[in-house]
Amino acid sequence: MTAAIVWFRRDLRLADNPALQAACAGNRPIVPVYVHAPEELGAWAPGAASDWWLHQSLAALAGELRELGLDLVLRRGPSLQALTRLIRETGADAVHWNRLYEPAIIARDREIKAELRRAGLEVHSHNAALLHEPWTVQTGTGGDYRAFTPFWKACRRREEPPAPAPAPTQLAAPAGGLPEGEPLDAMGLLPAIRWDRKLEGHWQPGSAGAEARLAAFLDDGLASYDEGRDLPAQPATSRLSPHLHFGEIGPRQVWHAVQRRLARDGAGSLTAGAEAFLAEVGWREFAYHVLFHHPGFPDEPLNPRFSRFPWREDDGRLRHAWERGETGLPMVDAGMRELWATGWMHNRVRMVTGSLLVKNLRLPWQQGERWFWDTLVDADLASNSLGWQWVAGSGADAAPYFRVFNPVRQGERFDPDGEYVARWIPELAGLPAQHRHAPWQAPASALRAAGLRLDEHYPRPVVDLKRSREEALEAFQLIKQAS
Ligand code: FAD
C-alpha cells in the first residue's frame, strides 16, 4: 500500500486530528512531517516566545509518534519543495493537512494544493482548529458578523461540533522506512541567550500538558469561572490559550470535555461557569471569523476612521517604559512583567495595559500588538488583532473609544488585596494593600515603613491619567468630526 503524508502544522496532537485520521484509514502507512518555513508567513513570522513553545511542542509530538513506532520527519521550507522531495523519497500518493486561516497561509496552501493535484496527488485539507469553519457562519443575508453576540448565537444554533476521535493506537510506517529529517535543534527555534529557561517552570507544551491543564481546569476552575475569570491574582482561567494556538488540543475536545463534565455532575443545562467559559472559546472562533473575512485586520483598523488618529510622537521612551513594566502604574507594570516572566498575561490585564498604551500614551495599537506578538506564548494572529483592535476601539465589537480604563480603579476593583501587583512588583509588596495601586499617592509614612523610595525603587507615573484621558478623548473627537 502506498503511503500518505500527514503535514503537521499547528495541529500538534494525535487525538482529534482529522488529517491524521483520514491519512491512516485502513492502516495505510503514513509519513508524518513538519516543515519549518517561517518566511512564508511574511511580516507575521512567529516571535521568540512562540518559537520556544514550538520547539518544545515538536519534541513532545515526536515523542508521541515514536511511541507508536514512527519518527516525525523535520524539514525546512519552502513548504512546496519540502513536500515534493518527500513525495519523491517515499512514493507517497496522498497528502493530508489541517487548515489554518492566516491570510498568508491560506494563499500558500491554495497554491500547494493546486501544484500537488496537478502532479497527480490526492490532497485533502481538514478542520481541526475551529468549532465551525469561518465561512459557514453567516448572517441572515449571507454576510459575515461584526458583533460577537449574534455571531455566537448563530454558532450555537448550528449542529453540535462532531465528537473528537481518540488518538490512534497504532500507526504503520512505509515499507521502505521513513527518510531522514533534520534534528530539531538545527531548526534554530531556541534563543542563543537562553532567556527562555524562565518559561519552563510555567508551562508543559505538548498534548499531555494541554490535557492536564484542561483536566485541572474542569476540576478546579469551571464551576466558578464566571466569578473568578476577571481576578488576575487567582488561577481562575484555563491557561489553555497556547495549547489551543498550537493545536495541542482542539476546541472540539474542550467543548465535549465540558459537556461530559456537566453530564457527570448531573447538570441539566450549561451552568453559568460553563456558559461563560464556552463563550470565551467562542471569542476565539469570532477572531478567526473576522480575520478570514478581513485579511488586512492585523495591520489596518477595521473602522477606517482610525487610520487618521493623531498618535503621539514618541522618541521610544514611553513605549520602552510600557514594554519593560516601568510606567509607574502598578496594574500595568505587573501585567507587563507577568508577560515578560511567563509569556502570558491575564485577559483583564491585557485590556488594562492595552488601554494605557493606546489611550493614555496615545501610541498606535500596532506597537502593542507587535510586542505581544513577540513575547506571548499564545501569540495568535486572529486573537491578538481582535484584542488590540478591541482595545483601540477600531475593531469588530470593540470597546467604545471613550471607554478609557483607569489602571488604578481597575486594580482596586479586580485586585482588591493588591496580591497580583505584589507578586510581580515585589518592591511594592511592603505597602499596605490600599496604596499598592497608586504608590505616588501613599502618605510618606507608609512609603517609609515599606522602605520604598519613589523614583529610586519604583517610578512615578510616566503620564498623568486624568489629563491624558482628556487628550485622548479630544483626539477622538477630531477623527469623529472629520468623518
Ligand atoms: P480562558 O479564560 O480560560 O478562555 C479559554 C480560551 O478561550 C482561551 O484559551 C482562548 O483560546 C479563548 N479566549 C479567551 N478570551 C478570548 C478573547 N478575548 N479573544 C479570543 N479568544 C479568547 N488570546 C490569544 O489566544 N492569543 C493572543 O495573541 C491574544 N492577544 C490578546 C491581546 C489583547 C490586547 C487582548 C485584550 C486579548 C488577547 N487575547 C489573546 C485574548 C485573551 O486574553 C486570551 O485568550 C486569554 O487571556 C488566554 O487565557 P486562558 O487560556 O486562561 O483563557
Residues whose N, C-alpha, C, O or C-beta is under 5 A from the ligand:
A	BS01	FAD	T237 S238 R239 L240 S241 L244 F277 E280 V281 W283 R284 A287 M345 H346 N347 R350 M351 G354 D378 A379 D380 S383 N384 G387 W388
